[in-house]
Amino acid sequence: MAESHRIWSQKLSGIFLFILFTTACTPAYLVRNQLNLAENIYALKVDRIEKQVARNPDNPDLLLKAVTELTIYSYAFFMEQADREIVINYNQGRNLYNRALNIFNRAKDYGLRGIKLQYPGFDSLMTATRMESFTFKKEDVPFLYWTAAAWGGAISASKGDLAYIVEIPKVGWLLERALEVEAEWNKGALYSAMISYSMKRPDQVGKGEKQARMYFKKALEISGGNASSPYVTLAEVVSVINQDREEFEDLLNQALIIDFDMDPELKLSNIIAQSRARWLLAQKEELFY
């Protein structure tokens, strides 16, 4: 079990920690101190949004809200729990991953629908064997980012299902198009996302770590050093693969000393990233050998 968990952590579970690199409406206090209450509040919020979308299926504002909130909900309250539970109770962990997968897939569909409203040819592009360049505008970046986040979450929650793994380049394509338009969007969220993608992209075998470290530095620069997420992501997707325990511990300890009150917009992100950092440190005997 320890070995399978180690491989899972290296390849999938840390890929999309970046999806919480954003402001969220559920009070950070609840997430930190009353997680069950926060989950119930968010569940009601997500249900309300999906009902609104059902009544107004072509409303881009509602579609963006849906892809955003469902992605945050699935990651914060199912993926994080699944990553912990799978070590203790395998069947329960798998059930949580399946629930997360279902929500991520719905979120992805909302995101793709929103993009296709503005770009009718986008659908055929996403199903093409070879994806070509495409010109987007700044106002498209939130849709690109959150659709990539939902898609990446689905890949992670699929637990290595090849039908999902082969779609990793599409996630990267969405992120790269967003970077071309507004690289510094949302305090470096795109750069933080690219840390993980750089280590997974099939066309850069052997070059991923150099790119990941470059994006790590950019994410820290744009966030003003107030984000824990880049440290946690680099530790999980680079240090573990390299079996560099010292760097792993240094990065996670750096993530933990960040004052999450320094930047209110990153508070929720930092609370959850720091929670993951503490959990990863507790798992280091299983991650390193």
C-alpha positions in Angstrom: 0.0 0.0 0.0 2.8 2.4 0.9 4.5 1.9 -2.5 1.2 2.4 -4.5 0.5 5.5 -2.5 4.0 6.9 -3.1 3.6 6.4 -6.9 0.1 7.9 -6.8 1.4 10.9 -4.9 4.2 11.5 -7.3 2.2 11.2 -10.5 -1.3 12.4 -9.8 -2.4 13.6 -6.4 -0.3 16.8 -6.4 -1.0 17.9 -9.9 -3.7 20.4 -9.3 -3.2 21.8 -5.9 -3.1 25.1 -7.7 -6.9 25.1 -8.3 -7.3 26.7 -4.9 -5.0 29.6 -5.8 -7.9 32.0 -5.8 -10.3 33.9 -3.7 -13.3 31.9 -2.5 -16.5 33.0 -0.9 -16.7 30.3 1.8 -15.0 32.0 4.9 -11.5 30.8 5.3 -12.1 30.5 9.1 -14.7 27.8 8.5 -12.4 25.8 6.3 -9.7 26.0 8.9 -11.8 25.4 12.0 -15.1 23.9 11.0 -14.5 21.9 7.8 -17.8 19.9 8.0 -19.8 23.1 8.2 -17.8 24.7 5.4 -18.4 21.6 3.2 -22.2 21.8 3.9 -22.2 25.5 3.0 -20.3 24.9 -0.2 -22.5 21.9 -1.2 -25.6 24.1 -1.0 -23.8 26.8 -3.0 -22.9 24.4 -5.7 -26.4 22.9 -5.9 -27.9 26.4 -6.3 -25.5 27.3 -9.0 -26.2 24.1 -11.0 -29.9 24.7 -10.8 -29.3 28.2 -12.1 -27.3 26.9 -15.0 -30.1 24.4 -15.8 -32.5 27.2 -16.1 -30.1 29.4 -18.1 -27.8 27.0 -20.0 -26.2 29.6 -22.2 -25.4 32.2 -19.6 -21.6 32.6 -19.7 -21.5 34.2 -16.2 -23.3 31.3 -14.6 -21.2 28.8 -16.6 -18.0 30.4 -15.3 -19.3 30.4 -11.8 -20.2 26.7 -12.1 -16.8 25.6 -13.4 -15.1 27.6 -10.7 -17.1 26.6 -7.7 -17.5 22.9 -8.6 -13.8 22.6 -9.1 -12.9 24.2 -5.8 -15.6 22.1 -4.1 -14.4 18.9 -5.5 -10.7 19.5 -4.7 -11.1 21.0 -1.3 -13.7 18.6 0.1 -13.1 15.3 -1.8 -9.7 15.1 -3.3 -7.9 16.3 -0.2 -9.8 13.8 1.9 -9.4 11.0 -0.6 -5.6 11.5 -0.7 -5.5 11.0 3.1 -8.2 8.3 3.3 -6.7 6.0 0.7 -3.7 5.3 3.0 -6.0 4.2 5.8 -9.1 2.8 4.1 -8.6 1.9 0.4 -12.2 1.4 -0.4 -13.3 4.6 1.2 -10.5 6.5 -0.5 -11.7 5.1 -3.9 -15.2 6.2 -3.2 -14.1 9.7 -2.5 -12.0 9.8 -5.7 -15.1 8.6 -7.6 -17.2 11.4 -6.1 -14.5 13.9 -7.0 -14.3 12.6 -10.5 -18.0 13.0 -11.1 -17.9 16.7 -9.9 -14.8 17.5 -11.9 -16.4 16.1 -15.1 -19.5 18.2 -14.6 -17.3 21.3 -13.9 -15.2 20.6 -17.1 -18.3 20.4 -19.2 -19.6 23.7 -17.9 -16.2 25.3 -18.7 -16.1 23.8 -22.2 -19.6 24.9 -22.8 -18.8 28.5 -21.8 -15.8 28.6 -24.1 -17.8 27.2 -27.0 -20.4 29.9 -26.6 -17.7 32.4 -27.7 -15.8 30.2 -30.1 -18.0 27.7 -31.9 -15.0 26.0 -33.6 -13.5 25.2 -30.2 -15.3 21.9 -29.9 -13.7 20.4 -33.0 -10.3 21.7 -31.8 -10.6 19.9 -28.5 -11.4 16.6 -30.2 -8.7 16.9 -32.8 -5.6 14.7 -32.7 -3.3 17.6 -33.2 -4.4 20.9 -31.5 -3.5 24.0 -33.3 -2.9 27.6 -32.0 -6.0 29.6 -31.2 -6.4 33.3 -30.4 -8.1 34.2 -27.1 -8.7 37.4 -25.3 -8.0 38.5 -21.7 -11.6 37.9 -20.7 -11.3 34.3 -21.7 -8.5 33.5 -19.2 -10.8 32.6 -16.3 -12.6 30.1 -18.5 -9.3 28.6 -19.8 -7.8 28.3 -16.3 -10.8 26.8 -14.5 -11.6 24.4 -17.4 -8.0 23.2 -17.2 -8.2 22.9 -13.5 -11.4 20.8 -13.7 -10.0 18.7 -16.4 -6.8 18.2 -14.5 -8.8 17.3 -11.4 -10.6 14.7 -13.3 -7.4 13.2 -14.5 -6.0 13.1 -11.0 -9.2 11.6 -9.6 -9.3 8.9 -12.3 -6.4 7.2 -10.5 -4.4 6.5 -13.6 -7.2 5.7 -16.0 -5.6 5.8 -19.5 -8.7 7.3 -21.0 -8.0 10.4 -18.8 -4.2 10.3 -18.9 -4.1 10.8 -22.6 -5.9 14.1 -22.2 -3.1 15.7 -20.2 -1.9 17.6 -23.3 -5.3 19.3 -23.6 -5.0 20.6 -20.1 -1.5 22.0 -20.9 -2.8 23.5 -24.2 -5.5 25.5 -22.2 -2.9 26.7 -19.7 -0.5 27.7 -22.4 -3.1 29.7 -24.3 -4.0 31.5 -21.1 -0.3 32.3 -20.4 0.0 33.8 -23.9 -2.9 36.2 -23.1 -2.3 37.2 -19.5 0.6 35.4 -17.8 0.3 37.2 -14.5 -3.4 36.6 -14.1 -4.6 36.0 -10.5 -1.3 36.4 -8.7 0.6 33.8 -10.6 -2.0 31.0 -10.7 -1.1 30.0 -14.2 2.6 29.8 -13.3 1.8 27.7 -10.3 -0.3 25.4 -12.5 2.5 25.0 -15.0 4.9 23.7 -12.3 2.9 20.4 -12.3 2.1 20.3 -16.0 5.8 20.7 -16.8 6.6 17.5 -15.0 3.8 15.6 -16.8 4.0 16.8 -20.4 4.9 14.0 -22.8 6.7 16.3 -25.3 9.3 17.5 -22.8 10.7 14.2 -21.4 13.9 15.0 -19.4 13.3 18.8 -19.6 10.3 19.1 -17.2 12.2 19.8 -14.0 14.0 22.8 -15.5 10.7 24.3 -16.7 9.0 23.4 -13.4 11.6 25.3 -11.4 11.4 28.3 -13.8 7.6 28.5 -13.3 8.0 28.0 -9.5 10.2 31.2 -9.4 7.7 33.1 -11.5 4.8 32.0 -9.3 6.7 33.2 -6.2 7.6 36.5 -7.9 4.0 37.3 -9.0 2.5 36.3 -5.7 4.9 38.5 -3.8 6.1 35.4 -1.9 2.8 35.2 -0.1 1.6 31.9 -1.6 2.2 28.5 0.0 0.9 26.6 -3.0 4.0 26.8 -5.3 6.2 25.4 -2.5 3.9 22.5 -1.9 3.5 21.7 -5.6 7.3 21.7 -6.3 7.9 19.5 -3.2 5.3 17.0 -4.3 6.0 16.8 -8.0 9.7 17.4 -8.2 11.4 16.7 -4.8 9.6 13.4 -4.3 10.4 12.2 -7.8 14.0 13.1 -7.3 13.9 11.5 -3.9 15.4 14.7 -2.5 14.2 14.6 1.1 16.1 17.6 2.3 14.6 19.9 -0.5 11.2 18.3 0.2 11.3 19.3 3.9 12.8 22.7 3.2 10.0 23.6 0.7 7.2 22.4 2.9 8.6 24.2 5.9 8.8 27.3 3.8 5.2 26.9 2.9 4.2 26.6 6.5 5.9 29.8 7.7 3.9 32.0 5.3 1.4 34.2 7.2 -1.9 33.5 5.5 -3.2 36.8 6.8 -0.7 38.8 4.7 -2.8 38.5 1.6 -6.6 38.1 2.1 -7.0 36.9 -1.5 -4.7 34.0 -0.9 -5.9 33.1 2.6 -8.1 30.1 1.7 -5.5 28.8 -0.7 -2.8 29.1 1.9 -4.8 27.4 4.6 -5.4 24.4 2.5 -1.9 24.3 1.0 -0.4 24.4 4.5 -2.7 21.7 5.7 -1.4 19.6 2.8 2.1 20.5 3.6 1.7 19.2 7.2 0.2 16.0 5.9 3.0 15.5 3.4 5.6 15.9 6.1 3.8 13.3 8.1 3.9 10.9 5.1 7.6 11.4 4.3 8.6 7.9 5.5 6.4 6.5 2.9 7.4 8.9 0.1 11.1 8.4 0.5 13.1 5.2 0.6 
